């Protein structure tokens, strides 16, 4: 094992475009895209399908999952710089 390599590289997400205009975002051979729809049939945004790690979500479910993945956990509170919440 190489000592200089400090982290394992993750496979990068790939954007594929078919001749009929369909756009697909693939990660680890599964549909996956955190930024938006992973499958856009014929380039039509109204028919877009949302996937994370190959699991299909509705648009509202997708937004909820993305909203819940960022930020601090419920048990932590943000502290201003230079202060702590210790008693």
QUIUR-V745083 format. One record per residue. N is the residue number from 1. RES is the residue in one small letter. SS is DSSP state (alpha for helix, beta for strand, coil for the rest). Layout:
BEGIN
N&RES&SS, N&RES&SS
END
This chain:
BEGIN
1&x&coil, 2&x&coil, 3&x&coil, 4&x&coil, 5&x&coil, 6&x&coil, 7&x&coil, 8&x&coil, 9&x&coil, 10&x&coil, 11&x&coil, 12&x&coil, 13&x&coil, 14&x&beta, 15&x&beta, 16&x&beta, 17&x&beta, 18&x&coil, 19&x&coil, 20&x&coil, 21&x&coil, 22&x&coil, 23&x&beta, 24&x&beta, 25&x&beta, 26&x&beta, 27&x&beta, 28&x&coil, 29&x&coil, 30&x&beta, 31&x&beta, 32&x&coil, 33&x&coil, 34&x&coil, 35&x&coil, 36&x&coil, 37&x&coil, 38&x&coil, 39&x&beta, 40&x&beta, 41&x&alpha, 42&x&alpha, 43&x&alpha, 44&x&coil, 45&x&alpha, 46&x&alpha, 47&x&alpha, 48&x&coil, 49&x&beta, 50&x&beta, 51&x&beta, 52&x&beta, 53&x&coil, 54&x&coil, 55&x&beta, 56&x&beta, 57&x&beta, 58&x&coil, 59&x&alpha, 60&x&alpha, 61&x&alpha, 62&x&alpha, 63&x&alpha, 64&x&alpha, 65&x&alpha, 66&x&alpha, 67&x&alpha, 68&x&alpha, 69&x&alpha, 70&x&coil, 71&x&coil, 72&x&coil, 73&x&coil, 74&x&coil, 75&x&coil, 76&x&coil, 77&x&coil, 78&x&coil, 79&x&coil, 80&x&coil, 81&x&coil, 82&x&coil, 83&x&coil, 84&x&coil, 85&x&coil, 86&x&coil, 87&x&coil
END
